[in-house]
Amino acid sequence: MQLFSQISAWTWGILLLQSLSWVEGRAGLGPGQQDWDYVEVRKGAHLFYWLHYTTANVSAFTERPLVIWLQGGPGVASSGCGVFEQLGAIDIEGRPRESSWVQHMNVLFIDSPVGTGFSYVESHGRYARNNSQIARDLVTLMQMFLSKYPQFQRVPLHIFSESYGGKMAPEFALELHLAKERGQVKCRLDSVAVGNPWTSPLDSILAYAPFLLQLGIVDEDGYRNISRVAAQIAGLVYDEKWIRALETGSTIQDVIGTYTDGVFLYNTQRRVHLDEVYRYGEDPKMSDFMRSNVTKALGLSHMPAWMLQNATVFMHLGSEIFRPATHIVTRLLDETSIRVGVYSGILDLLCATPGTVNWISRMRWRRKAEYAGSPRKSFRIDGMLEGYEKHGGGFSMFWVYRAGHLVQQENPVAMAHILRYFTNFG
């Protein structure tokens, strides 16, 4: 694969000179300066991070905030999907990404939980078995990171994530806040925002049948059969039979496939060929690219091989997948000053927007009335309607047009609006 064929040497030279004038980093893969390393967060458990300093035209990188990006899954790698499919400066063909977050801010990609992407577990180490452990591991990484890069202690910090990150990111934010309160870490954590979140799995599941019926994707027969399996999952969740709920969750996807002839779960309006097989974070081209080009560029050939999607990570978290995490979001709103946000591509089925709206409407926090009483407004970019937003009581919700599960990829203009709302790029 020929990298960077569409980017001139002159452009690369200018970017490199700009970067070297104000930051001590390394030449990784793509424009600007970068740095990366492993942190042993527990005995035998190692998390990998990849820092991309902003390429913005500023006199110092500290003029821009630091955004942490966590991929979902669990078990999908930020170093792959996050960097090269969604937020980074280039894709795996070397083409520049106009909507890259790095051009506006510093971005820290973390392969979490341990065992994901470049992160790994030694034979005597342990995979995370719950979200609390994931959060504590991330706090340990940030303690080391902020000690190694003390300049970032003084810049605004924001946590963004998507999908299963709707459970990981809020708990990470809460644990980081608590560590800061105990004097164990110095940072300016300002916000946490999650896209198409799997925060309340049952609410997502219960939304499937009515959502598909209203879109005209299933008829009454499909509605009844999908609803029947959703009711089974609800009973298992109420009885806290988490593994059986997870197993039945696979069944409902099969039933949906039968009654829709294979509607694309991540975007109900995407055209998908009969022979096309896609699952979140499982592009085989990405695996080849990461294990050859990226591994070589970062000097990681002597380390454990990059994992496309580690099923072992998922399996160890089996009892966590269907547990709700809305109580963590409530704690953030009640116990901290951290701004909390949700953005949802309205074409997603896996974490369908109606289910997300339902769990938000049921949440109770001290300033809920401010959110409930605030107006829901549209937002337009260059005159084009891109979605709606609602803010109040420390909480924000964005409904995004022309996007499904992956808002950054499918409507980067709307994502830029959301990103600017939380970070102001400064």
C-alpha positions as CSV (number, residue, x, y, z in Angstrom):
1,M,0.0,0.0,0.0
2,Q,1.4,3.3,-1.1
3,L,1.0,5.8,1.8
4,F,0.6,9.5,1.5
5,S,0.6,9.6,-2.3
6,Q,-1.8,12.5,-2.4
7,I,0.1,14.7,0.1
8,S,3.1,16.7,-1.2
9,A,6.5,16.6,0.4
10,W,6.3,20.4,0.6
11,T,3.1,20.2,2.7
12,W,4.6,17.6,5.0
13,G,7.7,19.8,5.5
14,I,5.7,22.9,6.5
15,L,3.6,20.9,8.9
16,L,6.7,19.3,10.5
17,L,8.5,22.7,10.8
18,Q,5.4,24.2,12.5
19,S,5.2,21.3,14.9
20,L,8.9,21.2,15.8
21,S,8.8,24.9,16.7
22,W,6.7,24.3,19.8
23,V,6.5,20.7,20.8
24,E,8.9,17.8,21.6
25,G,7.3,14.8,20.0
26,R,8.1,12.1,17.5
27,A,7.3,11.5,13.9
28,G,4.7,8.8,13.9
29,L,2.3,8.3,11.1
30,G,0.6,11.3,9.5
31,P,1.3,15.0,9.9
32,G,2.4,16.8,13.0
33,Q,4.2,15.5,16.1
34,Q,3.0,12.5,18.1
35,D,4.0,10.3,21.0
36,W,3.0,6.9,22.2
37,D,3.8,4.5,25.0
38,Y,2.5,1.7,27.2
39,V,1.4,2.0,30.8
40,E,1.3,-1.0,33.1
41,V,-2.0,-0.2,34.9
42,R,-2.1,-3.4,36.8
43,K,0.4,-6.3,37.2
44,G,0.7,-7.8,33.7
45,A,-2.0,-5.5,32.2
46,H,-0.7,-2.8,29.8
47,L,-2.7,0.0,28.2
48,F,-1.4,1.7,25.0
49,Y,-1.9,5.4,24.2
50,W,-1.2,7.4,21.1
51,L,-1.0,11.2,21.5
52,H,-1.5,13.4,18.4
53,Y,-0.4,17.0,19.1
54,T,-2.6,19.5,17.3
55,T,-1.6,20.7,13.9
56,A,-3.5,24.0,14.4
57,N,-1.6,27.2,13.6
58,V,-0.9,28.2,17.2
59,S,2.2,29.3,19.0
60,A,1.9,26.5,21.6
61,F,0.0,23.2,21.7
62,T,-1.3,24.2,25.1
63,E,-3.5,26.8,23.4
64,R,-5.8,24.0,22.4
65,P,-7.6,21.5,24.6
66,L,-6.8,17.8,25.0
67,V,-9.6,15.3,23.9
68,I,-9.5,11.7,24.9
69,W,-11.1,9.3,22.4
70,L,-12.3,5.9,23.6
71,Q,-13.6,3.4,21.0
72,G,-16.6,1.2,21.8
73,G,-17.0,-2.6,21.4
74,P,-15.9,-3.4,24.0
75,G,-12.7,-4.5,22.3
76,V,-12.5,-2.2,19.3
77,A,-9.2,-0.2,19.1
78,S,-9.0,3.6,19.2
79,S,-5.6,3.2,17.5
80,G,-7.3,1.7,14.4
81,C,-10.9,2.9,14.0
82,G,-10.4,6.1,15.9
83,V,-7.2,7.3,14.2
84,F,-7.7,6.1,10.7
85,E,-11.5,5.8,10.2
86,Q,-12.9,8.6,12.2
87,L,-10.8,11.4,13.8
88,G,-7.2,11.2,12.7
89,A,-5.4,13.3,10.1
90,I,-5.2,10.6,7.4
91,D,-6.9,7.3,6.4
92,I,-5.2,4.0,5.6
93,E,-4.7,5.1,2.0
94,G,-2.8,8.2,3.2
95,R,-5.5,10.6,2.2
96,P,-5.9,13.7,4.4
97,R,-9.1,13.9,6.4
98,E,-10.7,17.3,6.2
99,S,-12.8,16.6,9.3
100,S,-9.8,15.5,11.5
101,W,-10.0,16.6,15.1
102,V,-6.2,16.9,15.2
103,Q,-6.3,20.1,13.2
104,H,-8.2,21.8,16.0
105,M,-7.0,20.1,19.2
106,N,-4.7,17.6,20.8
107,V,-6.2,14.1,20.7
108,L,-5.2,11.2,23.0
109,F,-6.3,7.8,21.6
110,I,-6.4,5.0,24.2
111,D,-6.7,1.3,23.4
112,S,-9.0,0.3,26.2
113,P,-9.8,-2.1,27.9
114,V,-6.5,-4.0,28.3
115,G,-6.2,-6.5,25.4
116,T,-7.6,-4.1,22.9
117,G,-5.6,-3.0,19.9
118,F,-2.0,-2.5,20.9
119,S,-2.8,-2.9,24.6
120,Y,-2.1,-6.4,25.9
121,V,-2.2,-8.7,28.9
122,E,0.7,-10.9,29.9
123,S,0.1,-14.5,30.8
124,H,0.0,-13.7,34.5
125,G,-2.2,-10.5,33.9
126,R,-5.9,-10.1,34.0
127,Y,-8.5,-8.8,31.6
128,A,-11.0,-6.3,33.0
129,R,-14.2,-8.0,34.2
130,N,-16.3,-4.9,34.8
131,N,-16.6,-1.2,33.9
132,S,-15.3,-0.1,37.2
133,Q,-12.0,-1.9,36.5
134,I,-11.8,-0.3,33.1
135,A,-12.3,3.1,34.7
136,R,-9.7,2.6,37.3
137,D,-7.2,1.4,34.7
138,L,-7.8,4.5,32.7
139,V,-7.3,6.7,35.7
140,T,-4.0,5.0,36.4
141,L,-2.9,5.7,32.8
142,M,-3.9,9.3,33.1
143,Q,-1.9,9.7,36.4
144,M,1.2,8.6,34.5
145,F,0.4,10.5,31.4
146,L,-0.2,13.8,33.1
147,S,3.0,13.3,35.1
148,K,4.9,12.6,32.0
149,Y,3.3,15.5,30.1
150,P,2.7,18.1,32.8
151,Q,1.7,20.8,30.3
152,F,-1.6,19.1,29.8
153,Q,-2.4,19.5,33.5
154,R,-3.3,23.1,32.7
155,V,-5.4,22.7,29.5
156,P,-9.1,21.8,29.4
157,L,-9.7,18.1,29.2
158,H,-12.6,16.4,27.4
159,I,-13.6,12.8,27.1
160,F,-15.4,11.6,24.0
161,S,-16.5,8.1,23.1
162,E,-19.3,6.2,21.3
163,S,-21.3,3.0,21.5
164,Y,-20.1,0.9,24.4
165,G,-18.1,3.9,25.4
166,G,-21.5,5.3,26.6
167,K,-20.9,3.1,29.6
168,M,-17.1,3.3,29.8
169,A,-16.6,7.1,29.4
170,P,-19.0,8.3,32.1
171,E,-17.5,5.9,34.7
172,F,-14.0,6.9,33.7
173,A,-14.9,10.6,34.0
174,L,-16.4,10.0,37.5
175,E,-13.3,8.0,38.7
176,L,-11.0,10.7,37.3
177,H,-13.0,13.4,39.1
178,L,-12.8,11.4,42.3
179,A,-9.0,10.9,41.9
180,K,-8.6,14.6,41.3
181,E,-10.7,15.3,44.5
182,R,-8.3,13.0,46.5
183,G,-5.3,14.9,45.1
184,Q,-4.1,11.9,43.1
185,V,-4.1,13.6,39.7
186,K,-4.0,17.1,38.4
187,C,-6.3,17.9,35.4
188,R,-9.0,20.3,34.1
189,L,-11.7,17.8,33.2
190,D,-14.5,19.8,31.7
191,S,-16.8,17.5,29.8
192,V,-17.7,14.0,28.8
193,A,-19.8,13.3,25.6
194,V,-20.9,10.0,24.2
195,G,-22.2,9.2,20.7
196,N,-25.0,6.7,20.1
197,P,-24.4,5.3,23.5
198,W,-25.1,1.8,24.8
199,T,-25.7,3.4,28.2
200,S,-29.0,1.7,28.9
201,P,-29.0,-1.5,26.7
202,L,-32.5,-2.5,27.5
203,D,-33.9,0.8,26.3
204,S,-32.1,0.4,23.1
205,I,-33.5,-3.2,22.6
206,L,-37.0,-2.2,23.4
207,A,-36.9,0.6,20.8
208,Y,-36.1,-1.8,17.9
209,A,-39.6,-3.1,17.0
210,P,-41.4,0.3,17.1
211,F,-38.6,2.1,15.4
212,L,-38.4,-0.4,12.5
213,L,-42.2,-0.4,12.2
214,Q,-42.4,3.4,12.1
215,L,-39.7,3.5,9.4
216,G,-41.6,1.0,7.3
217,I,-38.7,-1.5,7.5
218,V,-40.9,-4.2,9.1
219,D,-44.6,-5.0,9.0
220,E,-46.8,-6.0,11.9
221,D,-45.6,-9.6,11.8
222,G,-41.9,-8.4,12.1
223,Y,-42.9,-6.0,14.8
224,R,-44.5,-8.8,16.9
225,N,-41.6,-11.2,16.6
226,I,-39.0,-8.6,17.4
227,S,-41.1,-7.4,20.3
228,R,-41.4,-11.0,21.6
229,V,-37.6,-11.4,21.8
230,A,-37.2,-8.0,23.3
231,A,-39.6,-8.9,26.0
232,Q,-37.6,-12.0,26.8
233,I,-34.5,-9.9,27.1
234,A,-36.3,-7.5,29.4
235,G,-37.3,-10.3,31.7
236,L,-33.7,-11.5,31.9
237,V,-32.4,-8.0,32.6
238,Y,-35.0,-7.5,35.4
239,D,-33.9,-10.8,36.9
240,E,-30.2,-9.7,36.5
241,K,-29.4,-12.8,34.3
242,W,-26.8,-10.8,32.4
243,I,-25.1,-13.7,30.4
244,R,-28.5,-15.0,29.2
245,A,-29.5,-11.5,28.3
246,L,-26.4,-11.2,26.2
247,E,-27.0,-14.5,24.5
248,T,-30.6,-13.5,23.7
249,G,-29.3,-10.2,22.4
250,S,-27.6,-12.1,19.6
251,T,-30.9,-13.8,18.9
252,I,-32.8,-10.5,18.4
253,Q,-30.3,-9.4,15.8
254,D,-30.9,-12.6,13.9
255,V,-34.7,-12.1,14.1
256,I,-34.2,-8.5,12.8
257,G,-32.1,-9.8,10.0
258,T,-34.8,-12.3,9.0
259,Y,-37.7,-9.8,9.0
260,T,-35.7,-7.0,7.3
261,D,-33.7,-9.1,4.9
262,G,-30.5,-7.8,6.5
263,V,-31.0,-4.1,7.3
264,F,-27.7,-2.5,8.3
265,L,-27.8,-2.2,12.1
266,Y,-25.5,0.8,12.2
267,N,-27.4,2.9,9.7
268,T,-30.9,1.8,8.5
269,Q,-30.6,3.9,5.3
270,R,-27.2,2.8,4.2
271,R,-27.1,0.8,0.9
272,V,-25.5,-2.5,1.6
273,H,-24.8,-5.2,-1.0
274,L,-26.1,-8.7,-0.4
275,D,-22.5,-10.0,-0.2
276,E,-21.2,-7.2,2.1
277,V,-20.3,-8.3,5.6
278,Y,-19.5,-5.6,8.1
279,R,-19.3,-5.4,11.8
280,Y,-18.2,-2.5,13.9
281,G,-14.4,-2.3,13.9
282,E,-13.8,-5.4,11.8
283,D,-12.4,-4.1,8.5
284,P,-9.8,-6.7,7.4
285,K,-7.9,-4.0,5.5
286,M,-7.5,-2.2,8.8
287,S,-5.9,-5.3,10.4
288,D,-3.3,-5.6,7.6
289,F,-2.5,-1.9,7.7
290,M,-2.1,-1.8,11.5
291,R,0.1,-4.9,11.7
292,S,2.4,-3.8,8.9
293,N,2.5,0.0,8.3
294,V,1.6,1.3,11.8
295,T,3.5,-1.3,13.8
296,K,6.6,-0.6,11.8
297,A,6.2,3.2,11.9
298,L,5.8,3.2,15.7
299,G,8.6,0.7,16.3
300,L,6.3,-1.9,17.9
301,S,7.3,-4.9,15.9
302,H,8.7,-6.5,19.1
303,M,5.4,-6.1,21.0
304,P,2.3,-8.3,20.9
305,A,0.4,-8.1,17.6
306,W,-2.3,-5.5,17.2
307,M,-5.8,-6.9,17.6
308,L,-8.6,-6.0,15.2
309,Q,-11.3,-6.8,17.7
310,N,-10.4,-8.9,20.7
311,A,-13.3,-11.3,21.5
312,T,-11.5,-12.3,24.7
313,V,-12.0,-8.7,26.0
314,F,-15.7,-8.9,25.1
315,M,-16.2,-12.3,26.8
316,H,-14.6,-11.3,30.0
317,L,-17.0,-8.4,30.2
318,G,-20.0,-10.6,29.4
319,S,-21.8,-10.0,32.6
320,E,-21.4,-6.2,32.1
321,I,-22.7,-5.8,28.6
322,F,-26.4,-5.5,29.4
323,R,-26.1,-3.7,32.7
324,P,-27.4,-0.1,32.6
325,A,-25.0,2.8,33.5
326,T,-27.5,5.6,33.8
327,H,-26.8,5.9,37.5
328,I,-23.2,6.8,36.7
329,V,-24.4,9.6,34.4
330,T,-26.7,10.8,37.2
331,R,-23.8,10.8,39.7
332,L,-21.8,13.0,37.2
333,L,-24.6,15.5,37.0
334,D,-25.3,15.5,40.8
335,E,-21.8,15.3,42.2
336,T,-19.6,17.1,39.8
337,S,-19.5,20.3,37.6
338,I,-18.5,18.2,34.5
339,R,-20.7,18.9,31.6
340,V,-22.3,15.7,30.2
341,G,-23.5,15.3,26.6
342,V,-25.1,12.7,24.3
343,Y,-25.2,12.9,20.6
344,S,-27.2,10.4,18.5
345,G,-27.3,9.8,14.7
346,I,-31.0,9.2,14.1
347,L,-30.5,6.5,11.5
348,D,-28.8,4.1,13.9
349,L,-30.7,0.9,15.0
350,L,-28.2,-0.7,17.3
351,C,-28.4,2.2,19.8
352,A,-31.6,3.7,18.4
353,T,-32.3,7.3,19.2
354,P,-35.8,6.7,20.7
355,G,-34.3,4.3,23.3
356,T,-31.7,6.9,24.2
357,V,-34.4,9.6,24.6
358,N,-36.3,7.2,26.8
359,W,-33.5,6.6,29.3
360,I,-32.7,10.3,29.4
361,S,-36.3,11.2,30.1
362,R,-36.3,8.8,33.1
363,M,-33.1,10.1,34.6
364,R,-33.5,12.1,37.8
365,W,-30.9,14.6,38.9
366,R,-30.9,17.7,40.9
367,R,-31.2,20.1,38.0
368,K,-33.4,18.0,35.8
369,A,-36.1,20.7,35.6
370,E,-33.6,23.0,33.9
371,Y,-33.1,20.5,31.1
372,A,-36.8,19.5,30.9
373,G,-37.9,23.2,30.7
374,S,-35.3,24.3,28.1
375,P,-36.3,24.6,24.4
376,R,-35.2,22.1,21.8
377,K,-33.7,24.0,18.9
378,S,-32.5,23.2,15.5
379,F,-28.9,23.8,14.4
380,R,-27.9,24.6,10.9
381,I,-24.5,24.7,9.2
382,D,-24.2,27.0,6.2
383,G,-27.9,27.2,6.1
384,M,-28.4,23.4,6.0
385,L,-30.4,21.7,8.8
386,E,-28.1,19.2,10.5
387,G,-30.1,18.3,13.6
388,Y,-31.5,19.5,16.9
389,E,-30.1,20.3,20.4
390,K,-31.3,20.7,23.9
391,H,-29.3,22.0,26.9
392,G,-29.9,22.5,30.6
393,G,-29.0,21.4,34.1
394,G,-25.4,20.5,33.0
395,F,-26.7,18.1,30.3
396,S,-26.9,18.3,26.5
397,M,-28.6,16.2,23.9
398,F,-28.0,16.4,20.1
399,W,-30.1,14.7,17.4
400,V,-28.1,14.3,14.3
401,Y,-29.4,14.1,10.7
402,R,-27.9,11.9,8.0
403,A,-26.0,9.8,10.4
404,G,-26.3,6.5,12.1
405,H,-24.0,4.8,14.7
406,L,-20.9,6.6,13.5
407,V,-21.7,10.3,13.6
408,Q,-18.1,11.5,13.0
409,Q,-17.8,9.5,9.8
410,E,-21.3,10.1,8.4
411,N,-22.0,13.7,9.3
412,P,-18.7,15.3,10.3
413,V,-20.1,18.8,9.8
414,A,-22.7,18.2,12.6
415,M,-20.0,16.5,14.7
416,A,-17.8,19.6,14.4
417,H,-20.7,21.7,15.7
418,I,-21.0,19.3,18.7
419,L,-17.2,19.3,19.3
420,R,-17.1,23.1,19.2
421,Y,-20.0,23.3,21.7
422,F,-18.1,21.4,24.3
423,T,-14.5,22.4,23.7
424,N,-14.7,25.7,21.7
425,F,-11.4,24.4,20.2
426,G,-9.6,26.3,22.9
